[in-house]
Amino acid sequence: MKQKELESVSKVKIIPLGGLEQIGMNITLIEYEDSIVVVDCGLAFPDDEMLGVDLVIPDITYLKENADKVKGYVITHGHEDHIGAIPYVLKEVNAPIYGTKLTLGIIDSKLKEQEMVKDVKKKMVKYGQTVTLGCMKVEFIKVNHSISDACGLAIYTPAGIIVHTGDFKIDYTPVFGDPTDLARLGELGKKGVLALMSDSTNALRQGFTMSERTVGRTFDHVFAENPNSRIIIATFASNVDRVQQIINSADKYNRKVIVEGRSMVNIINTAGELGYLNIPENTLIDIELMKNYPDEQLVLITTGSQGESMAALSRMAASIHKKVTIKPGDTVIFSSTPIPGNEKAVAKVINELSMKGANVIFQDTHVSGHACQEEIKLIYSLVKPTYAIPVHGEYRHRKANAELAESLGVDKDNIFILSSGDVLSLDAESGCVTDSVPAGTVMVDGLGVGDVGNIVLRDRQNLAENGIIVVAMTFEKYTNQLLSGPDIVSRGFVYVREAENLLEEAHQLVTEAVVDCVEKNISDWGRIKMIVRDTLSDYLWKKIKRSPMILPIIMEVE
């Protein structure tokens, strides 16, 4: 057997297709010979530059090319950045999904929306359970996060054990369930772990992440200090433990709870049905019944903690919510930290709420679901990996994670800060990036998947910044005589009434250019359009230094 063939047989490949350059869109392939296990399948939300784009999903070209090798999707937890792309990816590469009870419950509601429930096999697993996928086995390990039923993974490959933490923190007093299974991670460390793929989101933060229970105590204080206010709390829809603590405080202070926001209602229904929320009888009421209770007996749990324009709290702040009007004396709690990039949107909503007389609270009302430095160090100390592969985070987060790994004895040459698409080949003797596969983003706009690319975005950007001018004209079919036009119509360019002279001059120039084409017997429409575009573009740039999109339209009549 050739040396190259020996290498490909003996090494396991780790191929991240997303989740490395940004927070979100997590998806990683573990490949050994003819078996591929897909870890997570998430989406990202669009940047400000992605005008009109709803969602961003990973490019799965490599997965489609190797669809016959895919043995299954193993999902660490039910957050959008880990499960959001599942309906889109499964339409291309269908394979069984493995996850815990709540995770599969949330995935199930996504599949129902897309009418895909019957097409997809789902296998529910419990902590400590191991499933066989091709020549690999995957064990699900209990970890804590800001959603219940989160898992780390031990992936047993012929080349060695790979431990993937998923998103995690170490919470010794979780609201629901048990603490992270440190004992099992220690046992794996004693067996010998080939590689550790560790969450890097909070790797720049020193110390430990606070327990989720500390937020419950803060809620109790806020409820006690605002006995006469209606209380509105915005948090992440998926943070079921946070919702549980709000319900606990509401019950303690004899308040009714209203849930508002579609994603919040869906998650709470799913979590309630599966037993992950304990809601005392007669605590939840419909938003329509809110008017039957005085303000001091009400708590609203809502979406919009990130300032999203269409979320319930943002609509309340902007006075466009159909059922809730913010009034002086309301207490509004932001139970989240702004995701980088969302600070302005959050500040805008806080300002709008404050102007309406609401008392806005955002201090000590949130704890992260991700491990800080000391917890990451503890994981490295227990697992003792040969190789360290920081995941989940921007470059700066993963660089900080790599430094922690090195400080705990991982050889510097064995730490890999990968890019999406890199193929990392590992065995006990050596590891290196041996190849790269297509990786990038696919944009979802409405029902269109991948039909919006960089050129479309560039056009949208140009339209947004400079507007559009349409030049319409009609020619007779056989004689090529100009029958009407050219007429100029503009949108988003200049206010027409105040720029009559400019547009009149532009009209005159374009008319002269078109008449000149007719006189020279130029009948090629493409050429006429180009001459119109160039003439108008040059004139507008000289006059007002703007470059609107110019769209010449030629009609032909017999």
ZIDADA-V723829 format. One record per residue. N is the residue number from 1. RES is the residue in three letters. PSI is psi in radians with two decimals (999 if undefined). OMEGA is omega in whole degrees, 0 to 359 (none if undefined). NEAR is the number of other C-alpha atoms within 10 Angstrom. Layout:
# ZIDADA-V723829
n,res,psi,omega,near
N,RES,PSI,OMEGA,NEAR
N,RES,PSI,OMEGA,NEAR
This chain:
# ZIDADA-V723829
n,res,psi,omega,near
1,MET,2.41,181,5
2,LYS,2.73,180,6
3,GLN,-0.75,183,7
4,LYS,-0.72,180,8
5,GLU,-0.71,178,9
6,LEU,-0.76,181,10
7,GLU,-0.80,184,13
8,SER,-0.51,179,14
9,VAL,-0.67,190,13
10,SER,-0.19,184,16
11,LYS,2.56,174,23
12,VAL,2.48,180,23
13,LYS,2.32,174,25
14,ILE,2.08,187,24
15,ILE,1.69,175,27
16,PRO,2.27,177,25
17,LEU,-0.04,180,28
18,GLY,3.07,177,29
19,GLY,0.10,183,26
20,LEU,-0.56,182,26
21,GLU,-0.21,183,18
22,GLN,2.99,172,15
23,ILE,1.97,180,21
24,GLY,3.03,178,24
25,MET,0.81,182,28
26,ASN,2.17,174,30
27,ILE,2.21,182,28
28,THR,2.40,177,23
29,LEU,2.34,171,22
30,ILE,2.04,186,21
31,GLU,2.29,172,22
32,TYR,2.03,183,23
33,GLU,-1.96,185,15
34,ASP,0.38,179,13
35,SER,2.33,173,19
36,ILE,2.25,172,27
37,VAL,2.26,180,25
38,VAL,2.10,178,21
39,VAL,1.97,179,22
40,ASP,2.85,184,29
41,CYS,1.33,191,31
42,GLY,2.98,176,25
43,LEU,2.97,172,29
44,ALA,2.77,177,24
45,PHE,2.60,188,17
46,PRO,2.61,172,16
47,ASP,2.97,178,12
48,ASP,-0.53,182,9
49,GLU,-0.31,184,11
50,MET,1.27,187,20
51,LEU,2.19,176,16
52,GLY,-0.11,182,15
53,VAL,2.36,182,18
54,ASP,-0.81,185,15
55,LEU,2.80,175,20
56,VAL,2.20,180,25
57,ILE,2.81,184,29
58,PRO,2.69,173,24
59,ASP,2.04,185,19
60,ILE,0.55,180,21
61,THR,-0.83,183,15
62,TYR,-0.67,180,15
63,LEU,-0.71,179,20
64,LYS,-0.69,180,15
65,GLU,-0.42,182,10
66,ASN,0.57,185,14
67,ALA,-0.58,182,16
68,ASP,-0.30,179,14
69,LYS,-0.29,189,17
70,VAL,2.03,183,23
71,LYS,-0.37,179,21
72,GLY,2.88,176,22
73,TYR,2.18,175,25
74,VAL,2.19,190,24
75,ILE,2.25,184,28
76,THR,-0.62,178,29
77,HIS,3.07,193,30
78,GLY,0.48,176,27
79,HIS,2.65,183,23
80,GLU,-0.64,182,20
81,ASP,0.00,177,22
82,HIS,-0.32,181,24
83,ILE,-0.16,191,24
84,GLY,-0.46,183,24
85,ALA,-0.04,186,23
86,ILE,-0.86,181,22
87,PRO,-0.60,181,22
88,TYR,-0.74,184,17
89,VAL,-0.67,182,19
90,LEU,-0.42,176,18
91,LYS,-0.45,181,12
92,GLU,-0.76,183,13
93,VAL,1.68,183,17
94,ASN,2.25,177,20
95,ALA,2.82,182,21
96,PRO,2.61,177,16
97,ILE,2.31,178,21
98,TYR,2.27,179,23
99,GLY,3.01,179,26
100,THR,3.06,191,22
101,LYS,-0.94,182,21
102,LEU,-0.71,180,23
103,THR,-0.83,180,24
104,LEU,-0.56,177,22
105,GLY,-0.74,180,19
106,ILE,-0.71,177,21
107,ILE,-0.71,181,23
108,ASP,-0.74,181,18
109,SER,-0.54,175,16
110,LYS,-0.77,182,19
111,LEU,-0.58,178,19
112,LYS,-0.73,179,12
113,GLU,-0.63,183,10
114,GLN,0.08,182,11
115,GLU,0.83,183,11
116,MET,0.11,188,15
117,VAL,-0.76,184,16
118,LYS,-0.39,186,9
119,ASP,-0.20,190,13
120,VAL,2.29,175,16
121,LYS,2.29,178,12
122,LYS,2.35,180,18
123,LYS,2.04,180,14
124,MET,2.36,179,14
125,VAL,2.77,176,16
126,LYS,2.82,178,15
127,TYR,2.40,180,18
128,GLY,-0.24,181,15
129,GLN,2.55,178,11
130,THR,2.34,177,17
131,VAL,2.56,180,15
132,THR,2.20,180,13
133,LEU,1.73,184,19
134,GLY,-2.27,181,17
135,CYS,0.21,180,16
136,MET,2.76,173,20
137,LYS,2.53,181,16
138,VAL,2.16,178,22
139,GLU,2.38,181,20
140,PHE,2.17,186,25
141,ILE,2.34,181,26
142,LYS,2.20,169,24
143,VAL,2.83,175,26
144,ASN,2.57,177,31
145,HIS,-3.02,181,26
146,SER,0.27,171,23
147,ILE,2.51,181,22
148,SER,2.84,174,24
149,ASP,0.49,177,25
150,ALA,2.62,183,28
151,CYS,2.60,158,30
152,GLY,2.93,183,26
153,LEU,2.44,166,26
154,ALA,2.00,183,24
155,ILE,1.97,183,24
156,TYR,1.93,178,20
157,THR,2.78,177,20
158,PRO,-0.39,181,16
159,ALA,-0.23,182,17
160,GLY,3.09,182,18
161,ILE,2.29,173,23
162,ILE,2.18,177,26
163,VAL,2.21,178,26
164,HIS,2.10,186,23
165,THR,-0.31,194,24
166,GLY,-2.94,171,27
167,ASP,2.26,185,26
168,PHE,2.82,165,29
169,LYS,2.93,176,26
170,ILE,1.86,183,26
171,ASP,1.93,182,22
172,TYR,-0.28,180,14
173,THR,1.12,182,15
174,PRO,2.75,179,18
175,VAL,-0.67,183,20
176,PHE,2.30,174,17
177,GLY,-2.85,187,12
178,ASP,2.87,174,14
179,PRO,2.95,175,17
180,THR,2.41,184,22
181,ASP,1.35,182,17
182,LEU,-0.56,181,17
183,ALA,-0.77,181,10
184,ARG,-0.70,178,16
185,LEU,-0.66,177,25
186,GLY,-0.70,178,18
187,GLU,-0.73,178,13
188,LEU,-0.69,178,19
189,GLY,-0.66,179,20
190,LYS,-0.59,178,12
191,LYS,-0.57,184,13
192,GLY,1.99,182,16
193,VAL,2.23,181,23
194,LEU,-0.87,185,23
195,ALA,2.54,174,26
196,LEU,2.17,175,25
197,MET,1.88,190,20
198,SER,2.43,175,27
199,ASP,2.29,184,25
200,SER,0.07,191,30
201,THR,-0.75,182,26
202,ASN,0.40,185,24
203,ALA,-0.26,178,28
204,LEU,-0.19,184,16
205,ARG,2.28,180,14
206,GLN,2.83,173,12
207,GLY,-2.65,183,13
208,PHE,2.66,172,17
209,THR,2.38,180,20
210,MET,2.68,178,20
211,SER,2.57,178,19
212,GLU,-0.52,182,24
213,ARG,-0.43,181,18
214,THR,-0.50,179,15
215,VAL,-0.63,178,19
216,GLY,-0.70,179,23
217,ARG,-0.68,177,15
218,THR,-0.75,178,16
219,PHE,-0.78,179,22
220,ASP,-0.77,179,17
221,HIS,-0.80,182,12
222,VAL,-0.73,179,17
223,PHE,-0.72,181,23
224,ALA,-0.63,184,12
225,GLU,-0.20,181,10
226,ASN,1.05,187,15
227,PRO,-0.38,184,13
228,ASN,0.04,183,16
229,SER,2.65,163,21
230,ARG,2.31,183,23
231,ILE,2.22,178,26
232,ILE,2.16,183,22
233,ILE,2.12,177,25
234,ALA,2.27,178,24
235,THR,3.08,177,24
236,PHE,2.36,181,22
237,ALA,-0.61,187,23
238,SER,-0.13,184,22
239,ASN,1.38,186,20
240,VAL,-0.67,180,23
241,ASP,-0.63,178,21
242,ARG,-0.77,178,25
243,VAL,-0.72,179,24
244,GLN,-0.72,182,19
245,GLN,-0.59,176,21
246,ILE,-0.74,179,22
247,ILE,-0.69,178,25
248,ASN,-0.82,180,20
249,SER,-0.70,180,22
250,ALA,-0.75,180,23
251,ASP,-0.72,181,17
252,LYS,-0.64,183,11
253,TYR,0.38,173,16
254,ASN,0.85,177,13
255,ARG,2.62,174,24
256,LYS,2.58,183,21
257,VAL,2.29,175,25
258,ILE,2.34,178,21
259,VAL,2.23,183,20
260,GLU,2.42,183,20
261,GLY,2.18,188,17
262,ARG,-0.82,182,13
263,SER,-0.64,179,15
264,MET,-0.79,180,21
265,VAL,-0.77,181,17
266,ASN,-0.83,183,16
267,ILE,-0.75,182,20
268,ILE,-0.67,176,20
269,ASN,-0.81,180,13
270,THR,-0.85,182,18
271,ALA,-0.68,179,21
272,GLY,-0.80,181,14
273,GLU,-0.62,184,12
274,LEU,-0.01,176,12
275,GLY,0.33,179,11
276,TYR,-0.04,175,19
277,LEU,2.33,176,19
278,ASN,1.79,184,12
279,ILE,1.97,179,16
280,PRO,2.60,182,10
281,GLU,2.48,177,7
282,ASN,0.29,177,9
283,THR,-0.79,180,16
284,LEU,2.32,174,17
285,ILE,2.75,179,13
286,ASP,2.61,182,11
287,ILE,-0.46,179,14
288,GLU,-0.44,182,9
289,LEU,-0.01,184,9
290,MET,-0.65,183,19
291,LYS,-0.25,181,11
292,ASN,-0.08,184,7
293,TYR,2.55,175,11
294,PRO,2.75,183,12
295,ASP,-0.68,185,18
296,GLU,-0.07,178,18
297,GLN,0.22,186,18
298,LEU,2.50,169,23
299,VAL,2.25,175,26
300,LEU,2.22,172,23
301,ILE,2.18,189,24
302,THR,2.85,172,25
303,THR,2.94,175,27
304,GLY,0.29,182,24
305,SER,-0.21,179,26
306,GLN,0.19,177,27
307,GLY,0.29,181,24
308,GLU,2.32,190,16
309,SER,-0.55,184,15
310,MET,-0.04,181,14
311,ALA,2.79,189,20
312,ALA,-0.81,184,24
313,LEU,-0.69,179,33
314,SER,-0.67,179,25
315,ARG,-0.62,176,19
316,MET,-0.78,182,20
317,ALA,-0.60,182,25
318,ALA,0.11,180,16
319,SER,0.56,178,16
320,ILE,0.19,176,14
321,HIS,2.34,187,16
322,LYS,-0.46,190,9
323,LYS,-0.27,183,12
324,VAL,2.22,176,18
325,THR,2.18,177,14
326,ILE,2.37,180,22
327,LYS,2.81,179,16
328,PRO,2.40,180,14
329,GLY,-0.30,176,16
330,ASP,2.50,173,23
331,THR,2.10,182,24
332,VAL,2.19,182,24
333,ILE,2.19,172,23
334,PHE,1.84,182,26
335,SER,1.04,176,22
336,SER,2.86,174,21
337,THR,2.40,180,20
338,PRO,2.29,173,16
339,ILE,2.45,180,11
340,PRO,2.24,182,9
341,GLY,-0.34,182,11
342,ASN,0.02,187,14
343,GLU,-0.74,182,13
344,LYS,-0.76,181,13
345,ALA,-0.72,179,16
346,VAL,-0.77,180,22
347,ALA,-0.68,179,14
348,LYS,-0.78,181,15
349,VAL,-0.73,179,23
350,ILE,-0.76,178,23
351,ASN,-0.78,181,14
352,GLU,-0.71,179,18
353,LEU,-0.75,181,25
354,SER,-0.68,179,19
355,MET,-0.44,179,13
356,LYS,0.05,176,17
357,GLY,0.13,180,15
358,ALA,2.63,174,23
359,ASN,1.95,186,19
360,VAL,2.23,181,17
361,ILE,2.22,177,15
362,PHE,0.19,178,13
363,GLN,2.37,174,12
364,ASP,0.40,181,15
365,THR,0.27,182,21
366,HIS,2.50,166,20
367,VAL,2.65,184,18
368,SER,2.76,174,18
369,GLY,0.14,185,22
370,HIS,2.65,183,24
371,ALA,2.40,170,29
372,CYS,-3.06,190,25
373,GLN,-0.78,185,20
374,GLU,-0.58,178,17
375,GLU,-0.68,178,21
376,ILE,-0.71,178,25
377,LYS,-0.71,180,17
378,LEU,-0.73,179,15
379,ILE,-0.79,178,21
380,TYR,-0.69,181,24
381,SER,-0.64,181,16
382,LEU,-0.74,189,17
383,VAL,-0.54,179,23
384,LYS,1.01,184,25
385,PRO,2.69,172,26
386,THR,-0.72,181,21
387,TYR,2.53,176,25
388,ALA,2.26,180,27
389,ILE,1.60,178,23
390,PRO,2.34,179,27
391,VAL,3.13,176,34
392,HIS,1.40,176,26
393,GLY,2.91,174,22
394,GLU,3.01,184,16
395,TYR,-0.76,184,18
396,ARG,-0.62,179,14
397,HIS,-0.76,183,23
398,ARG,-0.55,176,27
399,LYS,-0.74,178,20
400,ALA,-0.70,178,18
401,ASN,-0.73,179,30
402,ALA,-0.69,179,25
403,GLU,-0.65,177,14
404,LEU,-0.74,180,19
405,ALA,-0.77,180,28
406,GLU,-0.68,180,16
407,SER,-0.36,181,13
408,LEU,0.32,169,14
409,GLY,0.02,176,13
410,VAL,2.26,180,19
411,ASP,2.33,183,14
412,LYS,-0.65,180,14
413,ASP,-0.24,181,12
414,ASN,0.20,179,20
415,ILE,2.19,185,23
416,PHE,2.03,172,20
417,ILE,1.70,189,16
418,LEU,2.90,169,20
419,SER,2.69,177,18
420,SER,2.33,180,21
421,GLY,-0.27,177,21
422,ASP,2.50,174,21
423,VAL,1.88,180,23
424,LEU,2.06,180,21
425,SER,2.22,186,21
426,LEU,2.52,158,24
427,ASP,-3.07,186,20
428,ALA,-0.48,184,14
429,GLU,-0.69,186,8
430,SER,2.81,176,12
431,GLY,2.40,176,19
432,CYS,2.78,176,16
433,VAL,2.05,187,15
434,THR,-0.25,186,11
435,ASP,3.08,171,12
436,SER,2.62,181,14
437,VAL,2.86,179,16
438,PRO,2.31,177,13
439,ALA,2.49,181,19
440,GLY,-2.67,184,15
441,THR,2.54,172,18
442,VAL,2.19,185,18
443,MET,2.40,179,25
444,VAL,2.13,179,20
445,ASP,1.89,186,16
446,GLY,-2.18,178,10
447,LEU,-0.05,181,8
448,GLY,2.19,178,10
449,VAL,1.98,176,14
450,GLY,0.03,180,14
451,ASP,-0.02,173,12
452,VAL,2.01,180,16
453,GLY,-2.89,184,13
454,ASN,-0.62,181,11
455,ILE,-0.76,178,9
456,VAL,-0.74,180,13
457,LEU,-0.68,180,16
458,ARG,-0.72,177,14
459,ASP,-0.74,180,13
460,ARG,-0.69,179,18
461,GLN,-0.76,180,15
462,ASN,-0.75,178,15
463,LEU,-0.73,181,19
464,ALA,-0.65,186,15
465,GLU,-0.63,190,15
466,ASN,-0.19,180,17
467,GLY,-2.98,184,19
468,ILE,2.54,173,20
469,ILE,2.22,177,22
470,VAL,2.24,178,17
471,VAL,1.94,184,22
472,ALA,2.41,179,16
473,MET,2.70,182,19
474,THR,2.32,178,18
475,PHE,2.65,172,19
476,GLU,2.45,192,14
477,LYS,-0.92,189,12
478,TYR,-0.60,184,9
479,THR,-0.25,181,11
480,ASN,0.48,178,15
481,GLN,2.50,177,16
482,LEU,2.00,183,16
483,LEU,-0.69,177,13
484,SER,2.75,180,12
485,GLY,-2.94,359,16
486,PRO,2.35,176,23
487,ASP,2.43,181,15
488,ILE,2.19,175,18
489,VAL,2.31,179,14
490,SER,2.61,174,17
491,ARG,2.26,177,15
492,GLY,0.36,182,14
493,PHE,-1.19,173,18
494,VAL,2.72,175,17
495,TYR,1.99,193,10
496,VAL,-0.77,185,14
497,ARG,-0.52,183,8
498,GLU,0.02,182,9
499,ALA,0.61,183,10
500,GLU,-0.75,181,12
501,ASN,-0.75,181,11
502,LEU,-0.84,184,15
503,LEU,-0.57,176,18
504,GLU,-0.78,178,12
505,GLU,-0.75,180,12
506,ALA,-0.73,180,18
507,HIS,-0.75,180,18
508,GLN,-0.79,180,11
509,LEU,-0.80,182,15
510,VAL,-0.72,178,24
511,THR,-0.82,179,17
512,GLU,-0.73,181,15
513,ALA,-0.72,181,17
514,VAL,-0.77,178,20
515,VAL,-0.69,179,14
516,ASP,-0.72,178,13
517,CYS,-0.75,181,17
518,VAL,-0.79,181,17
519,GLU,-0.56,180,9
520,LYS,0.15,180,9
521,ASN,0.61,175,12
522,ILE,1.97,183,13
523,SER,-0.08,179,14
524,ASP,1.97,183,9
525,TRP,-0.69,181,13
526,GLY,-0.71,181,10
527,ARG,-0.71,178,12
528,ILE,-0.79,180,19
529,LYS,-0.74,181,18
530,MET,-0.73,180,14
531,ILE,-0.76,178,17
532,VAL,-0.82,182,22
533,ARG,-0.82,182,19
534,ASP,-0.75,181,14
535,THR,-0.85,183,16
536,LEU,-0.71,181,21
537,SER,-0.81,180,18
538,ASP,-0.78,182,13
539,TYR,-0.83,184,18
540,LEU,-0.62,179,16
541,TRP,-0.73,179,12
542,LYS,-0.70,186,9
543,LYS,-0.88,188,9
544,ILE,0.19,176,9
545,LYS,0.79,176,11
546,ARG,2.62,180,16
547,SER,1.35,178,20
548,PRO,2.85,173,23
549,MET,2.23,182,22
550,ILE,2.16,186,21
551,LEU,1.64,176,17
552,PRO,2.36,178,21
553,ILE,2.19,180,14
554,ILE,2.24,176,16
555,MET,2.70,184,13
556,GLU,2.30,177,14
557,VAL,2.65,180,10
558,GLU,999,none,7
